[in-house]
């Protein structure tokens, strides 16, 4: 570090102190994040997160000064324009907070589609004109009904991971489709020796709750079907046994009456 400027030494020392102080450390990719949006998010997260921007080289030097299990593995996740997130909150909670703080934005040419992007079928507000040719060039089947253009079939115009062309970006803007998300993108989060990749933390909480409810229902149905007694199934098993016994009794009674 002798050849490093004094302000850089100070920065490395401060980062190393933060690495030691906080149990949960995140690497954030801030590519394509406008400054006004960043300032707004910093204000929203001030009470929960300590957000620190620095250069990759200085972050790496700071990591080398810290003795924590697997923490140096965070170097592998320094992508794009990295920033550091320090917090004492649980990783999945932080990921949820960051995800909810994101906002939608129009696509720009050259950006990568974050998901499959579809032009939906149905009426539009467009009157016949040059846009019919634009739709045709994009492979979108369209017609005219009551003086307005109608998309006859939904069309996948960009697959997840593909670069969005200038033509498709313009078309999406005209349709008012904003497929991009502006916000802090998690590359990875370190928590007590474990590193969670961003995609692992990307959990849809509503979808997860629905899946848990469905799994619980399947488990209950299976338990009742095989006759497994438990606090949650015993009343249903007794009712089921009563109805089955009653049905058998009625059947025997019917047979006896028919003799």
C-alpha positions in Angstrom: 0.0 0.0 0.0 3.1 2.3 0.2 2.7 3.4 -3.4 -1.1 4.1 -3.0 -2.3 7.7 -2.5 -3.2 8.6 1.1 -6.9 9.1 0.4 -7.0 5.6 -1.1 -5.4 4.1 2.0 -8.0 5.9 4.1 -10.8 4.5 1.9 -9.4 0.9 2.1 -9.2 1.2 5.9 -12.7 2.5 6.2 -14.1 -0.3 4.0 -12.2 -2.9 6.0 -13.7 -1.6 9.2 -17.2 -1.8 7.7 -16.5 -5.4 6.5 -15.5 -6.3 10.1 -18.4 -4.4 11.8 -21.4 -5.6 9.7 -22.5 -9.3 9.6 -24.3 -8.9 6.3 -22.5 -7.5 3.3 -23.9 -7.1 -0.2 -22.4 -6.4 -3.6 -24.7 -4.2 -5.7 -24.4 -3.6 -9.4 -25.4 0.0 -10.1 -25.1 -0.1 -13.9 -27.7 2.1 -15.7 -29.0 3.6 -12.4 -29.7 7.3 -12.9 -28.4 9.6 -10.2 -31.8 11.0 -9.1 -33.1 7.4 -8.6 -30.0 6.5 -6.6 -30.4 9.5 -4.3 -34.0 8.6 -3.7 -33.2 5.0 -2.9 -30.4 6.0 -0.5 -32.9 8.2 1.3 -35.4 5.3 1.5 -32.9 2.8 2.8 -30.9 5.1 5.2 -32.4 3.6 8.4 -31.8 0.0 7.2 -28.7 0.0 5.0 -25.3 1.7 4.8 -24.7 2.0 1.1 -21.1 2.7 0.1 -19.7 3.3 -3.4 -16.0 2.6 -4.2 -13.6 1.4 -6.9 -13.2 -2.3 -7.5 -9.5 -2.2 -6.8 -10.0 -0.6 -3.4 -12.8 -3.0 -2.5 -10.5 -5.9 -3.3 -7.7 -4.5 -1.2 -10.1 -4.0 1.8 -11.3 -7.6 1.5 -7.7 -8.8 1.7 -7.5 -7.1 5.1 -10.5 -9.0 6.6 -10.4 -12.4 8.3 -13.9 -13.7 7.9 -14.9 -17.1 6.5 -15.3 -17.0 2.7 -15.5 -13.2 2.6 -12.8 -12.9 -0.1 -15.2 -14.9 -2.4 -17.2 -11.7 -2.8 -14.5 -10.5 -5.2 -16.0 -12.8 -7.8 -19.2 -10.8 -7.7 -17.8 -7.4 -8.4 -19.6 -6.7 -11.6 -20.4 -3.6 -13.7 -20.4 -0.6 -11.4 -20.2 -2.2 -7.9 -21.3 -0.7 -4.7 -21.3 -2.1 -1.2 -24.3 -2.7 1.1 -23.7 -3.1 4.8 -26.6 -4.1 7.1 -27.7 -6.1 10.1 -30.9 -7.2 8.5 -31.5 -10.8 7.2 -30.4 -11.2 3.5 -33.8 -12.2 2.1 -35.5 -9.3 3.8 -33.0 -6.9 2.3 -33.5 -8.4 -1.1 -37.2 -8.0 -0.8 -36.8 -4.3 0.3 -34.6 -3.6 -2.7 -36.9 -5.4 -5.1 -39.9 -3.5 -3.9 -38.1 -0.2 -4.2 -37.5 -0.7 -7.9 -39.5 1.1 -10.6 -40.3 0.3 -14.2 -38.6 2.1 -17.1 -38.7 2.1 -20.9 -36.3 -0.1 -22.8 -33.3 1.5 -24.5 -31.6 0.0 -27.6 -28.8 -2.4 -26.6 -30.2 -3.2 -23.2 -30.7 -6.8 -22.2 -34.3 -8.0 -21.8 -34.8 -8.9 -18.1 -37.6 -11.3 -19.0 -39.6 -12.4 -22.1 -41.2 -9.3 -23.6 -44.5 -9.7 -25.3 -46.7 -7.4 -27.4 -50.3 -8.5 -26.3 -53.1 -9.2 -28.6 -56.1 -6.8 -28.7 -57.1 -3.3 -29.7 -54.7 -0.4 -29.7 -55.1 3.4 -29.8 -53.2 3.7 -33.1 -54.8 4.9 -36.3 -53.7 3.3 -39.6 -50.4 4.6 -40.7 -46.7 3.9 -40.8 -47.0 1.9 -37.6 -48.6 -1.0 -39.5 -45.3 -1.4 -41.4 -43.4 -1.3 -38.1 -45.6 -4.0 -36.7 -45.1 -6.1 -39.8 -41.3 -5.8 -39.6 -41.4 -7.1 -36.0 -43.5 -10.1 -37.1 -46.7 -8.8 -35.4 -50.0 -9.7 -37.1 -52.2 -6.6 -37.1 -55.4 -5.4 -38.8 -57.8 -2.5 -38.7 -61.1 -2.5 -36.9 -63.4 0.6 -36.5 -60.6 2.9 -37.5 -58.0 1.5 -35.0 -55.2 -0.9 -35.4 -55.8 -4.3 -33.7 -53.0 -6.8 -32.8 -54.4 -10.1 -33.9 -52.0 -12.4 -31.9 -49.6 -11.7 -29.1 -46.0 -11.7 -30.1 -42.8 -12.4 -28.3 -40.5 -9.6 -29.4 -37.5 -10.2 -27.1 -36.5 -13.2 -25.2 -35.0 -13.0 -21.7 -31.3 -12.3 -22.0 -31.5 -11.0 -25.6 -30.3 -7.5 -26.6 -33.2 -5.2 -27.4 -32.9 -3.7 -30.9 -33.6 -0.1 -31.7 -36.7 -1.1 -33.7 -38.2 -3.1 -30.8 -37.3 -0.4 -28.2 -39.2 2.2 -30.2 -42.2 -0.1 -30.6 -42.3 -0.9 -26.9 -42.3 2.8 -26.1 -45.2 3.4 -28.5 -47.2 0.6 -26.7 -46.3 2.1 -23.3 -44.6 -1.1 -22.3 -41.8 -0.5 -19.8 -40.0 -3.9 -19.3 -36.9 -2.5 -17.6 -36.5 -2.1 -13.8 -34.5 0.7 -12.3 -33.1 0.0 -8.9 -30.2 -1.6 -7.0 -29.4 -5.0 -8.4 -27.9 -7.5 -6.0 -24.9 -9.5 -7.3 -24.4 -11.3 -4.0 -24.9 -11.1 -0.3 -22.5 -12.4 2.4 -24.0 -13.6 5.7 -21.9 -15.4 8.3 -19.6 -17.2 5.9 -22.4 -18.0 3.4 -22.6 -16.2 0.1 -26.0 -16.0 -1.6 -26.1 -15.1 -5.3 -28.6 -12.5 -6.5 -30.8 -15.0 -8.3 -31.1 -17.1 -5.1 -32.4 -14.1 -3.2 -34.9 -13.2 -6.0 -37.9 -14.9 -4.3 -41.4 -13.8 -5.1 -42.9 -13.7 -1.6 -46.5 -13.9 -2.8 -45.8 -16.8 -5.1 -43.9 -18.6 -2.3 -46.9 -18.2 0.1 -49.2 -19.6 -2.6 -46.9 -22.6 -3.2 -46.7 -23.3 0.6 -50.5 -23.2 0.9 -50.8 -25.6 -2.1 -48.2 -27.9 -0.6 -50.0 -27.9 2.8 -53.3 -28.7 1.1 -51.7 -31.6 -0.8 -50.0 -32.9 2.4 -53.4 -32.7 4.2 -55.2 -34.6 1.4 -52.6 -37.3 1.3 -52.7 -37.7 5.1 -56.5 -38.0 5.1 -56.4 -40.5 2.2 -53.8 -42.8 3.8 -55.5 -42.5 7.3 -52.6 -40.8 9.0 -53.8 -39.5 12.4 -52.6 -36.1 13.6 -53.9 -33.0 15.3 -54.9 -31.5 11.9 -56.5 -34.7 10.4 -58.1 -36.6 13.3 -61.5 -34.9 13.1 -61.7 -35.4 9.4 -60.6 -39.1 9.7 -63.3 -39.7 12.3 -65.9 -38.0 10.1 -64.7 -40.0 7.1 -64.8 -43.3 9.1 -68.3 -42.5 10.3 -69.6 -41.8 6.8 -68.1 -44.9 5.4 -69.5 -47.0 8.3 -72.9 -45.5 7.8 -72.7 -46.2 4.1 -71.9 -49.8 4.8 -74.7 -50.1 7.3 -77.2 -48.6 4.8 -76.0 -51.0 2.1 -76.4 -54.0 4.4 -79.8 -52.8 5.5 -80.9 -52.4 1.9 -79.7 -55.9 1.1 -81.5 -57.4 4.1 -84.8 -55.6 3.0 -84.5 -57.1 -0.4 -84.3 -60.7 0.7 
